[in-house]
């Protein structure tokens, strides 16, 4: 399981059943689902290394580059709260088809964007479509494999697609930007999307199921996140107005969720200490990982003068080990419980972040690449057990909802990290870089302490 994955398949509720109309090869359905999941994961990270080229071509400043990243992340995070229910109502195969189609068209719009506003708008559409693809792709895998053992292996392959995409993201972004053009990082999605849709035609239609949608909660959640991010990135008087909007929308969201029969975020689950610690630790890991990748993507090119390809290759050592570390973490959690690998992972990430504080303009890029490894391994070691701990703390029928809350919180945290760290490095790159690393380390120290306090206490079902 990569640092972006949903929980283990056997812990999620079954949303779809196969239509008796016809049976397709399960392998083809798995391939379709894997391609979609991999491409939406890839687009969360592939753009980072291309940011300087985008800024040069479209004459954008730091705030514009932050929005290129965050427009995708925030739309993805906010809508993920409801897209599981949408997948149930529309049927996984239909929802997946719509999601992949919209994502592919939005990717073409990104590649053709004549200016930053158009690119940011298209990235927002990409993120919204990605939020539909994620739960629908997992449902497709579930419906294709009726046998639990075969299904577990299929979900492992599906999850590996995300791990490979995480590893390839910076390298692919650098290679495409250097050899072709930054627009190539978006056009490459066209053949991938077309292939996924061609494979989907062979998959059986999914049944539609009634599922309640909390539209007021979804709208206020999205408005809160967008306004808060705008406040951080833009600052000044518009930022103050946006912050006020975020506060008002946040208050409305809490009031709506406390009264809804079927809220997108049932606030009661946070009464369980395990759930609250898992969400906090997951958010801190996302701040560290995505914030660090963002600032070092710019550091390699703007401070050290590396090419986009060279910058992408510098992330290969840290990303290539993520999948293996996920597997090791899962085995450790199975043998020693979730809290030990969580504590070790957070401690290792803190050590890595502190080591990076010594990095400067004259530091060898190879040494920087090596110093990035402990942070990434610590994050990869932390996420699978914290996910398992959260799933074990909630009733089985709420596992899918809890997974959506956890993954949304992590995406939001990563988006806000990009917003805050971008502001910090804009005022002085090396000083802002060190402050960003210190903030990430402090958050992980805090959540590590909370994890230590929670370790050994019996879990309480919410």
N, C-alpha and C positions, 0 to 999 in steps of 0.2 A: 504494500500500500504506500503510495507516494504521499508527500506532505499535503496533497490536495484531494485525497480520496474520501469517499463516503464510507460508512462503516461496513463491517463484514456482512456479506449477503445473508447469512442465516439469521441475522439479528433484525433484518428489515422486514416489514410487512409485505406480503405479496399483493401487488396492485393489479397485475394483469394475468389473464389466462388465455391460452392459445385458442383462437377460433378454429372450429372443426372444419372450416371451409377447405383448407388445404394445409399440408405440412411442408415446410421448407427445410432445407438443411440447416440444422442449428448452427453449424460453423459459419454459414453465410450471414445469418442474423448476428452472430457474435462479431464477425468482421465489420458489419455495418455499424454496430454499436461502438465498437472499439475505435473505428476511424473518427466518428463524431466526437467521442469523448477526448481522443488524443488531440484533435484539431482545436477544440475550444480551450484545452489546457495549454497547448502551444501558444495560442494567441494572447494568453495572459502574460507571457514572458518574452516572446520573440521580439516584441516592439522595443524593449528597453535598449538594446544595443544600437538600434536604428535611430534613436532619438536625435543625436547630433546631426545626422543626415537630413532628418525631417525638418529640424530647426533651420538648417541652411537652405533647404529647398523652398520651404513655405514661410520663411522669415518669422519664425516664432521665438518667443522668449521662454523663460523657465516656466511661467504659469501655463502657457500653452502646452508645453511638453508634459506637465503634470496632468493636464486634462486628457491628453491622448492616452495615458495609462489609466487614469481613474474613471474616465467615462465608461470604459469597458468593465472595470472591476466593480464599480458601484451599481451599475445596472444589473450585472450578474448577481451581486450579493443581495440587493433589495428584492429582486423578483424571484429569487430562489425560494423565498419564503412561501410563495403561492404556486409555483410551477409544478410541484408534485401533485397538487390537487387538480391543476389544469390537465396534466397528463392522464389522470384517472378519468376525468370527465370527457376528454376528447378521445381517449384510447392512446396507448403508448406509441403505436406505429404512426398514427396520424399526427400526434404531437411532435414526434421525432422528425417526421417528414417536413412539417411546417418549420420547425426549428432549424433544421439543416438548410432548407431552402432560403429562409430569411438570412441566416448567417452567411451563406455563400454570396447572396446578392449584396449584403452589406459589406462583405470583404472586397467585392469588386468596386463598390462605391468608395471604400477607403483607398484603394489603389488608384482611382481616378480623381481623388480629391484635389481641387485646384487651390485650396487654402485650408488653414487650420480649422475654422468653424465647421466646414463640411466634413473634414476628417474626424473631428470630435463627435459630430452628430452621427456619422456612420459607425464610429466605435461604440456609441451608446446603443445603437440598434444591434450591433454584434453581441454586446453583453447581454441584452434582453433575450436574444435568440439562444445564446449559450445557456442561459438559465433554464430554458425549455428543454434543450438537448440533454442536459446532465441527468435529471431524474428519468426521462423517457428512455435514454440509452440503457440505464440499469434495468428498467422494467422489461425492455426487449430481451435482455439476457436472461432474466428470470423466467419469462414465458417460453423461451426456446429450450430450456433445460428443465425437465420435470424431475429428474433424479437429483436428490440433494447433493450427492457426492460430485456428480458431473457439473452441477450448477456451481458448486463452490470453486471447482477448478476453472470454470468459465469466467466467474467473477474475478478470480485472481489474474487471469489473462487480461480481462477488461481493465483492471486496476493497473496492470503493468504498462498498458498503453499510456496512462497518465504519467507514470514514472519516466518512460522513454521520452515523452513530450517535454517534460520538465528538463531533462538532461539535454535534449536537442535544441530547446528554445533559443538560448543565447548564441549557440554556435550557428544554427540555421539563420538567425537574424543577421549575424555578422557576415556570414558567407553570401547570403542573398544581397545584402546591401553593398558589399564590396564587388562581387562579380557582376551583379545585374544592377539593381537600384533599390532604394528603400521600398518602393512600391511593390517589389517582388515578394515581400513578406506577406502581403495581402493577396496578391494574384495566385500564389501557390495554393491558397485555400480552394480555388475554383475546381481543379481536378480532384482534389480530395473530397469536396462536397458532392461533386457529380458521381464519384465512385460510391460514396456512401448511399446516395439516393438510388443508384442502380441496384445495389445489393438489397436495399430496403424493399424494392419491388418484389423480391423473392420471399420476403418474410410474411408470415400470416398476419392478418388484420387483428388488432387487439380489441377486446371488448371495452365498451364504455362503462364507467361505473359512476354512480352519484358521489360527488364530493363537494362539501361546502366551500365557498370562496369568501374570504373576508376582505372585500374590496376597500372599505374604509380604513381598515388596518394596514393593508398593503399600500394605499395611497399616502397615508400619513408617514409610514415608515420610509418610503421612497423620498418624500419631501424633506424629512428630517435629515437623512443622509446626504442628499444633494445640497441642501442649504448649509450644513455643517462643513462639507468639503469646500464649497464655494467660499465660505468665511475664512477658512484656513489659507486657501490658495490666493485669493484676490486681496484680502486684507482691506485696510482703509475704511472709509465710510460705507461702501457697498458691503464690505465684509461684516461690519457691525449690524447692518440691516439683515443680512443673511443669517447671522448668528441668532438674532432675535426671532427670525422665522423658524430656525431650527429648534429653538427652545419651545416656542408655541406649538409647533407640529409634534415635537416629542411629548409634550404634556397631553396633547390630544390623542396621540398614539396610545399612551399608557391608559388613559381613560377608556378609550374604545376597546382595548384588549382586555381590560378588567371586566367589561360588561358583555363581551361577545360570547355566544354559546360555542362558537368554533373559531377562536382567534388564530391568526397566523403565528403569533408567538404567545403561547399560554404562559403568562408570567409566573404561575404557580410552580413551574418546574425549577425555577431558580431558588426555591426554598430548600431544595436538596443541596447540601454543601458540595457533594461530588460534582453535580451538574455545574454549579457556579464556578468551582475551581477549574474544571475541565474547559469550560468556555473561556475563562480568563487566561489559562495557560495556552490554549489554542490561539487566542488573539495575540498574546505576547510573542509567540513563535512566528506568527505571520508578520508582525511588525518588524521583527529581527530579520527574517528571511527576505521578504519582498522589499523592505526598505533598504537593506544592504545591497541587494542586486541592483536596485534602481540607482543608488548613489555611486556604486562602483562601476556600473556601465558608463556613466558620465565621467568618472574619475580616470579610467583607462584612456579615454579618448580626449577629453578636454584638458586634463592636467598632465597626463603622461604622453599625449600625442600619438597614441596607438591607432591603428586602423580599426574599422568595425569588425573585420574578421579576426584580427588579433585579440581584440577585446572579448569577442565571443568565446574564443578558445581559452581564455583565462578562466572562464567559468566551468569549463569541462571537468576539471578534477573534482570540484565540489558536487556538481550535479550528477556525474556518472556514478557516484557512490551512494546516491540517495536510495535507489531501489534495493540494493543489497542491505543497506542499513535498516530499511523498513522491515525486511524479512527477519533480520536479527532481532530487531525490537519486538516483533510479534512473538518470536520464540522466547525471549526473555520475559515478556509479560505472561506468557503461558506457564512458565516455570516459576517465576518469582512474584507474580502479581503485577498490576499495572503501575503501581506507584514507584517501584524501584527504578525501572527504565525511564520513567518520567523525570525523576529527580536527577538521575545521571545525565540524561539528555539536556535538561535545562542548565545544569552545571557546566557541561561541556560547551554549550552554546555561549554561555557567559565568558568562559575562558577564551574562546575564539574571538568574541567581540572585543574583549580587553586587549588581546594580542594585536588586533587590527588598529588599535589606537596609535601604535608606533609607525604606521604607514605614512609616508609623505611623498612628495612629487619625485624625489630621487630614489625611492625604493624600487628594487627590481620587480617588474611585473610578474615574473615567475614566483618570486617570494610572496607577493600579494596573493597570487593564485593558491599557493600552499596555505597561507594564513586564513584564507576563506573556508578551507575544508572543515576545521573543527566546528565552526558556527553552523554550517550546513548539516554536518553529521549529527550535531546535538539536536537540531530542529527535527531532522528525520527520525531520530531515536525517540523523540517525545510524542509525536502526533499519533501513531497507532495505539499506544497504550492509553493515552488520554481519551481517544475516541472510544476504545473498548470500555474504559471506566464509565464514561457517560452513558453508553448503551446499557451497561449492566445496572445503572442506577435508575433507569426508567422502565415502566412496564413495556412488554413486547409490542403492544398495540400503539405505543407512542414513539417507537424507535425511529420510524421514518421522519416524524415531525422533529424529534430531537436532533437527528442528523442534519436536517435543513437549518435548524437554529445554529448549530455548531459551525457548519460550513459558511453560513451567511455572516456570522460574527467574525470568522477568520478572514473572509474576503473584505469585509468592511475595515477591519484592522489594517490589512495590507494596503487598502486604498488610502486610508488616513495617514499611514506611515509615509507613503509617497508624497502626499500633500504637505505634511509637516516637514519632512526632510528636504523636500525641494525648496521650501522657504528658507530653511537654515543654510543650505549650501549656496543659495543665491546671494547671501550677504557676505560670503567669504568661503570658498570651497573647502579648504582643509580644516578650518575651524568648525564649519558646519558639519563636515564629515565626522569629525571626532565627537561633536555633540550628539549627532544622530546615533553613533555607536554607543555612546554612554547612555542615552535614553533607552535604547534596546536592551542593553545589559541590565539597567535598573529595573525595567519591567519584568525581565526573566528572573532576576533575584527575588522580586516581590512574589511572583507566581510560584517560584520554587519554594519559598517559605510557606506559602499557602498549601502547596502540595505536601510538604513535609508535615504540616499540622494535620492534614487530612489523612495521611498514610496511617494505616493500622486501625482506623475507625470503621465500624461496620457500615455498609451502605444502607441508605434508607430509601425505599421506593417512593416516588412522588405520586 
